[in-house]
Amino acid sequence: MVLRVLDRRGVVVTDEMRGRITGCEDVEQLERWLERAVRMDVGDSLFG
């Protein structure tokens, strides 16, 4: 879901970002990233 939101928002996802997201098994962390993906402005860090 995080990757889908980033894609729809036109955020360029690097291979490193994709690996970090797809490799994450922590549901709470994925939910935090999803919230950031929905709210982030251009130039903001998803992982910040």
LOTOR-523890 format. One record per residue (C-alpha): residue number from 1; chain; x, y, z. Coordinates in nm, 4 decimals, padded with zeros to 6 digits. Layout:
BEGIN
SITE; resi; chain; xx; yy; zz
SITE; NUM; A; X; Y; Z
...
This chain:
BEGIN
SITE; resi; chain; xx; yy; zz
SITE; 1; A; 00.0000; 00.0000; 00.0000
SITE; 2; A; 00.2843; 00.2411; 00.0810
SITE; 3; A; 00.4381; 00.1895; -00.2609
SITE; 4; A; 00.1024; 00.2389; -00.4305
SITE; 5; A; 00.0464; 00.5715; -00.2531
SITE; 6; A; 00.3959; 00.6910; -00.3397
SITE; 7; A; 00.3436; 00.5919; -00.7027
SITE; 8; A; 00.0063; 00.7696; -00.7240
SITE; 9; A; 00.1643; 01.0828; -00.5771
SITE; 10; A; 00.4449; 01.0736; -00.8325
SITE; 11; A; 00.7196; 01.0107; -00.5779
SITE; 12; A; 01.0289; 00.8497; -00.7261
SITE; 13; A; 01.0999; 00.5316; -00.5302
SITE; 14; A; 01.4593; 00.4138; -00.5355
SITE; 15; A; 01.5531; 00.0466; -00.5250
SITE; 16; A; 01.6782; 00.1021; -00.1699
SITE; 17; A; 01.3441; 00.2521; -00.0619
SITE; 18; A; 01.1493; -00.0267; -00.2327
SITE; 19; A; 01.3620; -00.2903; -00.0593
SITE; 20; A; 01.3200; -00.1270; 00.2784
SITE; 21; A; 00.9423; -00.1065; 00.2392
SITE; 22; A; 00.8893; -00.4558; 00.0976
SITE; 23; A; 01.1272; -00.6087; 00.3518
SITE; 24; A; 00.9522; -00.4530; 00.6501
SITE; 25; A; 00.7418; -00.6952; 00.8551
SITE; 26; A; 00.6540; -00.4442; 01.1289
SITE; 27; A; 00.2889; -00.3531; 01.0692
SITE; 28; A; 00.3088; -00.0458; 01.2923
SITE; 29; A; 00.6093; 00.0848; 01.0986
SITE; 30; A; 00.4306; 00.0263; 00.7685
SITE; 31; A; 00.1306; 00.2197; 00.9016
SITE; 32; A; 00.3575; 00.5121; 01.0001
SITE; 33; A; 00.5145; 00.5131; 00.6542
SITE; 34; A; 00.1708; 00.5007; 00.4947
SITE; 35; A; 00.0624; 00.8074; 00.6946
SITE; 36; A; 00.3793; 00.9905; 00.5890
SITE; 37; A; 00.3327; 00.8853; 00.2268
SITE; 38; A; -00.0164; 01.0346; 00.2262
SITE; 39; A; 00.0900; 01.3615; 00.3928
SITE; 40; A; 00.4464; 01.4226; 00.2762
SITE; 41; A; 00.5428; 01.7187; 00.0608
SITE; 42; A; 00.7908; 01.6979; -00.2241
SITE; 43; A; 01.1382; 01.6650; -00.0782
SITE; 44; A; 01.0202; 01.5256; 00.2554
SITE; 45; A; 01.1707; 01.1975; 00.3651
SITE; 46; A; 00.9438; 00.8986; 00.4061
SITE; 47; A; 01.1848; 00.7497; 00.6565
SITE; 48; A; 01.2595; 01.0721; 00.8474
